[in-house]
Amino acid sequence: MRCEICGKTTTFGKKVAHDRMYINGRTPKKIKPNLQTMTIETPGGRKKIKVCTRCMRTMRKQKKV
């Protein structure tokens, strides 16, 4: 799972359990990037790539200009 443009991949963190104002414990968790399949135009033809939504948005903005 990796964005083919920026290289964004899974990150790791901790899930914190709360009981009112006290912290009960921490357990590990994975935070996955929001990857979507997108078709782009290349000189050789069309190509499908996996892109994170941040890169997708940036590409659409650059296309309009």
Gaussian input, Z-matrix of N, CA and C with variables (Angstrom, degrees):
# hf/3-21g

backbone

0 1
 N
 C     1     B1
 C     2     B2     1     A1
 N     3     B3     2     A2     1     D1
 C     4     B4     3     A3     2     D2
 C     5     B5     4     A4     3     D3
 N     6     B6     5     A5     4     D4
 C     7     B7     6     A6     5     D5
 C     8     B8     7     A7     6     D6
 N     9     B9     8     A8     7     D7
 C    10    B10     9     A9     8     D8
 C    11    B11    10    A10     9     D9
 N    12    B12    11    A11    10    D10
 C    13    B13    12    A12    11    D11
 C    14    B14    13    A13    12    D12
 N    15    B15    14    A14    13    D13
 C    16    B16    15    A15    14    D14
 C    17    B17    16    A16    15    D15
 N    18    B18    17    A17    16    D16
 C    19    B19    18    A18    17    D17
 C    20    B20    19    A19    18    D18
 N    21    B21    20    A20    19    D19
 C    22    B22    21    A21    20    D20
 C    23    B23    22    A22    21    D21
 N    24    B24    23    A23    22    D22
 C    25    B25    24    A24    23    D23
 C    26    B26    25    A25    24    D24
 N    27    B27    26    A26    25    D25
 C    28    B28    27    A27    26    D26
 C    29    B29    28    A28    27    D27
 N    30    B30    29    A29    28    D28
 C    31    B31    30    A30    29    D29
 C    32    B32    31    A31    30    D30
 N    33    B33    32    A32    31    D31
 C    34    B34    33    A33    32    D32
 C    35    B35    34    A34    33    D33
 N    36    B36    35    A35    34    D34
 C    37    B37    36    A36    35    D35
 C    38    B38    37    A37    36    D36
 N    39    B39    38    A38    37    D37
 C    40    B40    39    A39    38    D38
 C    41    B41    40    A40    39    D39
 N    42    B42    41    A41    40    D40
 C    43    B43    42    A42    41    D41
 C    44    B44    43    A43    42    D42
 N    45    B45    44    A44    43    D43
 C    46    B46    45    A45    44    D44
 C    47    B47    46    A46    45    D45
 N    48    B48    47    A47    46    D46
 C    49    B49    48    A48    47    D47
 C    50    B50    49    A49    48    D48
 N    51    B51    50    A50    49    D49
 C    52    B52    51    A51    50    D50
 C    53    B53    52    A52    51    D51
 N    54    B54    53    A53    52    D52
 C    55    B55    54    A54    53    D53
 C    56    B56    55    A55    54    D54
 N    57    B57    56    A56    55    D55
 C    58    B58    57    A57    56    D56
 C    59    B59    58    A58    57    D57
 N    60    B60    59    A59    58    D58
 C    61    B61    60    A60    59    D59
 C    62    B62    61    A61    60    D60
 N    63    B63    62    A62    61    D61
 C    64    B64    63    A63    62    D62
 C    65    B65    64    A64    63    D63
 N    66    B66    65    A65    64    D64
 C    67    B67    66    A66    65    D65
 C    68    B68    67    A67    66    D66
 N    69    B69    68    A68    67    D67
 C    70    B70    69    A69    68    D68
 C    71    B71    70    A70    69    D69
 N    72    B72    71    A71    70    D70
 C    73    B73    72    A72    71    D71
 C    74    B74    73    A73    72    D72
 N    75    B75    74    A74    73    D73
 C    76    B76    75    A75    74    D74
 C    77    B77    76    A76    75    D75
 N    78    B78    77    A77    76    D76
 C    79    B79    78    A78    77    D77
 C    80    B80    79    A79    78    D78
 N    81    B81    80    A80    79    D79
 C    82    B82    81    A81    80    D80
 C    83    B83    82    A82    81    D81
 N    84    B84    83    A83    82    D82
 C    85    B85    84    A84    83    D83
 C    86    B86    85    A85    84    D84
 N    87    B87    86    A86    85    D85
 C    88    B88    87    A87    86    D86
 C    89    B89    88    A88    87    D87
 N    90    B90    89    A89    88    D88
 C    91    B91    90    A90    89    D89
 C    92    B92    91    A91    90    D90
 N    93    B93    92    A92    91    D91
 C    94    B94    93    A93    92    D92
 C    95    B95    94    A94    93    D93
 N    96    B96    95    A95    94    D94
 C    97    B97    96    A96    95    D95
 C    98    B98    97    A97    96    D96
 N    99    B99    98    A98    97    D97
 C   100   B100    99    A99    98    D98
 C   101   B101   100   A100    99    D99
 N   102   B102   101   A101   100   D100
 C   103   B103   102   A102   101   D101
 C   104   B104   103   A103   102   D102
 N   105   B105   104   A104   103   D103
 C   106   B106   105   A105   104   D104
 C   107   B107   106   A106   105   D105
 N   108   B108   107   A107   106   D106
 C   109   B109   108   A108   107   D107
 C   110   B110   109   A109   108   D108
 N   111   B111   110   A110   109   D109
 C   112   B112   111   A111   110   D110
 C   113   B113   112   A112   111   D111
 N   114   B114   113   A113   112   D112
 C   115   B115   114   A114   113   D113
 C   116   B116   115   A115   114   D114
 N   117   B117   116   A116   115   D115
 C   118   B118   117   A117   116   D116
 C   119   B119   118   A118   117   D117
 N   120   B120   119   A119   118   D118
 C   121   B121   120   A120   119   D119
 C   122   B122   121   A121   120   D120
 N   123   B123   122   A122   121   D121
 C   124   B124   123   A123   122   D122
 C   125   B125   124   A124   123   D123
 N   126   B126   125   A125   124   D124
 C   127   B127   126   A126   125   D125
 C   128   B128   127   A127   126   D126
 N   129   B129   128   A128   127   D127
 C   130   B130   129   A129   128   D128
 C   131   B131   130   A130   129   D129
 N   132   B132   131   A131   130   D130
 C   133   B133   132   A132   131   D131
 C   134   B134   133   A133   132   D132
 N   135   B135   134   A134   133   D133
 C   136   B136   135   A135   134   D134
 C   137   B137   136   A136   135   D135
 N   138   B138   137   A137   136   D136
 C   139   B139   138   A138   137   D137
 C   140   B140   139   A139   138   D138
 N   141   B141   140   A140   139   D139
 C   142   B142   141   A141   140   D140
 C   143   B143   142   A142   141   D141
 N   144   B144   143   A143   142   D142
 C   145   B145   144   A144   143   D143
 C   146   B146   145   A145   144   D144
 N   147   B147   146   A146   145   D145
 C   148   B148   147   A147   146   D146
 C   149   B149   148   A148   147   D147
 N   150   B150   149   A149   148   D148
 C   151   B151   150   A150   149   D149
 C   152   B152   151   A151   150   D150
 N   153   B153   152   A152   151   D151
 C   154   B154   153   A153   152   D152
 C   155   B155   154   A154   153   D153
 N   156   B156   155   A155   154   D154
 C   157   B157   156   A156   155   D155
 C   158   B158   157   A157   156   D156
 N   159   B159   158   A158   157   D157
 C   160   B160   159   A159   158   D158
 C   161   B161   160   A160   159   D159
 N   162   B162   161   A161   160   D160
 C   163   B163   162   A162   161   D161
 C   164   B164   163   A163   162   D162
 N   165   B165   164   A164   163   D163
 C   166   B166   165   A165   164   D164
 C   167   B167   166   A166   165   D165
 N   168   B168   167   A167   166   D166
 C   169   B169   168   A168   167   D167
 C   170   B170   169   A169   168   D168
 N   171   B171   170   A170   169   D169
 C   172   B172   171   A171   170   D170
 C   173   B173   172   A172   171   D171
 N   174   B174   173   A173   172   D172
 C   175   B175   174   A174   173   D173
 C   176   B176   175   A175   174   D174
 N   177   B177   176   A176   175   D175
 C   178   B178   177   A177   176   D176
 C   179   B179   178   A178   177   D177
 N   180   B180   179   A179   178   D178
 C   181   B181   180   A180   179   D179
 C   182   B182   181   A181   180   D180
 N   183   B183   182   A182   181   D181
 C   184   B184   183   A183   182   D182
 C   185   B185   184   A184   183   D183
 N   186   B186   185   A185   184   D184
 C   187   B187   186   A186   185   D185
 C   188   B188   187   A187   186   D186
 N   189   B189   188   A188   187   D187
 C   190   B190   189   A189   188   D188
 C   191   B191   190   A190   189   D189
 N   192   B192   191   A191   190   D190
 C   193   B193   192   A192   191   D191
 C   194   B194   193   A193   192   D192

   B1=1.4545
   B2=1.5234
   B3=1.3096
   B4=1.4516
   B5=1.5205
   B6=1.3294
   B7=1.4583
   B8=1.5225
   B9=1.3342
   B10=1.4560
   B11=1.5283
   B12=1.3354
   B13=1.4637
   B14=1.5294
   B15=1.3311
   B16=1.4697
   B17=1.5215
   B18=1.3434
   B19=1.4588
   B20=1.5138
   B21=1.3306
   B22=1.4662
   B23=1.5233
   B24=1.3342
   B25=1.4508
   B26=1.5269
   B27=1.3215
   B28=1.4585
   B29=1.5225
   B30=1.3400
   B31=1.4655
   B32=1.5184
   B33=1.3023
   B34=1.4496
   B35=1.5161
   B36=1.3353
   B37=1.4482
   B38=1.5130
   B39=1.3305
   B40=1.4545
   B41=1.5158
   B42=1.3377
   B43=1.4540
   B44=1.5275
   B45=1.3344
   B46=1.4644
   B47=1.5235
   B48=1.3351
   B49=1.4605
   B50=1.5254
   B51=1.3478
   B52=1.4670
   B53=1.5232
   B54=1.3060
   B55=1.4552
   B56=1.5222
   B57=1.3230
   B58=1.4595
   B59=1.5197
   B60=1.3287
   B61=1.4624
   B62=1.5282
   B63=1.3291
   B64=1.4582
   B65=1.5232
   B66=1.3180
   B67=1.4601
   B68=1.5158
   B69=1.3449
   B70=1.4595
   B71=1.5157
   B72=1.2953
   B73=1.4528
   B74=1.5074
   B75=1.2968
   B76=1.4616
   B77=1.5202
   B78=1.3316
   B79=1.4487
   B80=1.5210
   B81=1.3388
   B82=1.4637
   B83=1.5264
   B84=1.3379
   B85=1.4612
   B86=1.5237
   B87=1.3427
   B88=1.4593
   B89=1.5202
   B90=1.3210
   B91=1.4548
   B92=1.5219
   B93=1.3363
   B94=1.4583
   B95=1.5297
   B96=1.3352
   B97=1.4567
   B98=1.5293
   B99=1.3201
   B100=1.4583
   B101=1.5305
   B102=1.3430
   B103=1.4601
   B104=1.5173
   B105=1.3281
   B106=1.4612
   B107=1.5203
   B108=1.3272
   B109=1.4564
   B110=1.5216
   B111=1.3235
   B112=1.4573
   B113=1.5221
   B114=1.3149
   B115=1.4591
   B116=1.5192
   B117=1.3382
   B118=1.4617
   B119=1.5179
   B120=1.3257
   B121=1.4665
   B122=1.5267
   B123=1.3168
   B124=1.4574
   B125=1.5228
   B126=1.3307
   B127=1.4716
   B128=1.5266
   B129=1.3398
   B130=1.4587
   B131=1.5194
   B132=1.3260
   B133=1.4652
   B134=1.5202
   B135=1.3170
   B136=1.4560
   B137=1.5248
   B138=1.3517
   B139=1.4558
   B140=1.5242
   B141=1.3456
   B142=1.4598
   B143=1.5237
   B144=1.3403
   B145=1.4589
   B146=1.5226
   B147=1.3431
   B148=1.4568
   B149=1.5195
   B150=1.3389
   B151=1.4511
   B152=1.5238
   B153=1.3473
   B154=1.4655
   B155=1.5282
   B156=1.3099
   B157=1.4572
   B158=1.5250
   B159=1.3160
   B160=1.4641
   B161=1.5264
   B162=1.3317
   B163=1.4687
   B164=1.5233
   B165=1.3350
   B166=1.4560
   B167=1.5295
   B168=1.3158
   B169=1.4660
   B170=1.5274
   B171=1.3309
   B172=1.4593
   B173=1.5291
   B174=1.3293
   B175=1.4698
   B176=1.5199
   B177=1.3369
   B178=1.4742
   B179=1.5243
   B180=1.3435
   B181=1.4687
   B182=1.5220
   B183=1.3293
   B184=1.4610
   B185=1.5196
   B186=1.3217
   B187=1.4723
   B188=1.5358
   B189=1.3459
   B190=1.4653
   B191=1.5203
   B192=1.3208
   B193=1.4694
   B194=1.5048
   A1=108.62
   A2=115.56
   A3=120.24
   A4=109.25
   A5=116.50
   A6=121.53
   A7=107.99
   A8=117.15
   A9=121.06
   A10=112.64
   A11=117.80
   A12=120.40
   A13=111.08
   A14=117.09
   A15=119.97
   A16=113.48
   A17=117.70
   A18=120.08
   A19=114.22
   A20=117.16
   A21=120.52
   A22=109.61
   A23=116.82
   A24=121.81
   A25=109.98
   A26=117.51
   A27=122.33
   A28=110.13
   A29=116.10
   A30=121.52
   A31=108.42
   A32=116.05
   A33=121.16
   A34=109.69
   A35=115.31
   A36=121.41
   A37=109.65
   A38=115.50
   A39=120.23
   A40=109.91
   A41=115.40
   A42=121.71
   A43=106.35
   A44=117.52
   A45=121.82
   A46=109.22
   A47=116.27
   A48=122.30
   A49=108.93
   A50=116.76
   A51=121.91
   A52=110.00
   A53=115.81
   A54=122.48
   A55=105.38
   A56=115.92
   A57=123.88
   A58=109.97
   A59=119.79
   A60=119.47
   A61=112.73
   A62=117.54
   A63=120.64
   A64=110.43
   A65=116.13
   A66=121.13
   A67=107.82
   A68=116.52
   A69=121.14
   A70=112.95
   A71=118.34
   A72=119.94
   A73=111.70
   A74=114.40
   A75=120.87
   A76=108.77
   A77=115.61
   A78=120.63
   A79=108.12
   A80=117.67
   A81=119.60
   A82=112.20
   A83=115.60
   A84=120.45
   A85=109.53
   A86=115.46
   A87=122.35
   A88=108.71
   A89=116.67
   A90=121.99
   A91=106.15
   A92=116.54
   A93=121.45
   A94=110.81
   A95=118.41
   A96=120.83
   A97=110.79
   A98=116.50
   A99=122.15
   A100=108.22
   A101=116.30
   A102=121.41
   A103=110.93
   A104=115.50
   A105=122.86
   A106=107.85
   A107=116.98
   A108=121.42
   A109=108.67
   A110=115.73
   A111=121.19
   A112=109.09
   A113=116.66
   A114=121.68
   A115=108.86
   A116=116.57
   A117=120.53
   A118=109.83
   A119=114.87
   A120=121.04
   A121=108.80
   A122=116.91
   A123=122.47
   A124=108.20
   A125=118.44
   A126=119.40
   A127=113.00
   A128=117.19
   A129=120.77
   A130=113.95
   A131=117.83
   A132=122.05
   A133=110.64
   A134=115.74
   A135=120.46
   A136=110.59
   A137=115.01
   A138=120.19
   A139=108.84
   A140=116.74
   A141=121.18
   A142=108.94
   A143=115.87
   A144=120.51
   A145=109.22
   A146=116.35
   A147=121.51
   A148=108.01
   A149=115.65
   A150=122.27
   A151=109.37
   A152=117.26
   A153=119.64
   A154=108.51
   A155=116.98
   A156=121.09
   A157=111.98
   A158=119.14
   A159=121.78
   A160=110.31
   A161=117.37
   A162=121.42
   A163=111.03
   A164=116.13
   A165=121.70
   A166=110.19
   A167=115.31
   A168=121.81
   A169=110.46
   A170=117.05
   A171=121.54
   A172=110.45
   A173=117.26
   A174=120.79
   A175=111.20
   A176=117.15
   A177=119.76
   A178=111.37
   A179=117.09
   A180=120.49
   A181=110.93
   A182=117.55
   A183=121.14
   A184=111.07
   A185=116.63
   A186=121.04
   A187=111.27
   A188=117.12
   A189=121.79
   A190=112.11
   A191=117.43
   A192=121.68
   A193=112.40
   D1=102.81
   D2=-177.95
   D3=-154.92
   D4=136.92
   D5=175.41
   D6=-70.43
   D7=131.26
   D8=-176.50
   D9=-78.32
   D10=-6.57
   D11=179.36
   D12=-102.57
   D13=-57.09
   D14=-175.98
   D15=-97.40
   D16=-15.30
   D17=178.95
   D18=82.96
   D19=13.85
   D20=179.58
   D21=-63.02
   D22=134.89
   D23=-176.30
   D24=-136.96
   D25=-176.51
   D26=-178.47
   D27=-64.45
   D28=136.32
   D29=174.39
   D30=-114.82
   D31=161.73
   D32=-177.20
   D33=-120.40
   D34=145.37
   D35=179.13
   D36=-150.58
   D37=-162.82
   D38=179.49
   D39=-127.06
   D40=138.19
   D41=174.18
   D42=-92.58
   D43=126.50
   D44=-174.85
   D45=-105.09
   D46=124.19
   D47=178.46
   D48=-92.58
   D49=128.17
   D50=-178.44
   D51=-114.90
   D52=141.99
   D53=170.10
   D54=-125.31
   D55=97.21
   D56=-171.57
   D57=55.83
   D58=-106.91
   D59=-177.36
   D60=-105.06
   D61=5.95
   D62=-178.16
   D63=-107.10
   D64=145.83
   D65=176.07
   D66=-93.52
   D67=122.10
   D68=-177.25
   D69=-86.78
   D70=-35.38
   D71=-178.71
   D72=178.73
   D73=167.75
   D74=178.63
   D75=-127.73
   D76=133.38
   D77=177.08
   D78=-125.04
   D79=148.00
   D80=-178.36
   D81=-70.44
   D82=149.34
   D83=176.17
   D84=-144.16
   D85=156.03
   D86=177.33
   D87=-103.73
   D88=138.01
   D89=175.55
   D90=-115.02
   D91=111.00
   D92=-174.31
   D93=-96.14
   D94=144.74
   D95=177.20
   D96=-72.20
   D97=151.79
   D98=178.72
   D99=-84.16
   D100=90.78
   D101=-177.49
   D102=-95.49
   D103=137.48
   D104=177.75
   D105=-129.78
   D106=153.60
   D107=175.55
   D108=-88.44
   D109=131.68
   D110=-176.38
   D111=-133.90
   D112=140.62
   D113=177.08
   D114=-97.35
   D115=127.33
   D116=178.63
   D117=-121.98
   D118=156.78
   D119=178.18
   D120=-91.37
   D121=127.27
   D122=175.13
   D123=-121.73
   D124=164.47
   D125=177.63
   D126=-57.85
   D127=-28.03
   D128=179.31
   D129=-85.58
   D130=-6.79
   D131=-178.46
   D132=132.11
   D133=-163.51
   D134=179.67
   D135=-82.63
   D136=147.52
   D137=-178.58
   D138=-142.76
   D139=136.36
   D140=176.88
   D141=-94.76
   D142=130.19
   D143=178.46
   D144=-133.72
   D145=157.51
   D146=174.82
   D147=-95.04
   D148=123.91
   D149=-173.71
   D150=-131.58
   D151=142.22
   D152=174.15
   D153=-74.85
   D154=157.30
   D155=-174.11
   D156=-65.94
   D157=-27.12
   D158=176.96
   D159=-65.14
   D160=-45.15
   D161=178.00
   D162=-67.60
   D163=-36.83
   D164=178.62
   D165=-59.22
   D166=-45.14
   D167=-179.58
   D168=-64.91
   D169=-43.31
   D170=179.70
   D171=-63.02
   D172=-42.16
   D173=179.91
   D174=-63.85
   D175=-40.35
   D176=178.42
   D177=-64.66
   D178=-37.86
   D179=179.01
   D180=-66.96
   D181=-40.66
   D182=179.95
   D183=-68.75
   D184=-30.14
   D185=-179.49
   D186=-67.90
   D187=-34.73
   D188=-177.48
   D189=-69.25
   D190=-32.40
   D191=-175.75
   D192=-77.71

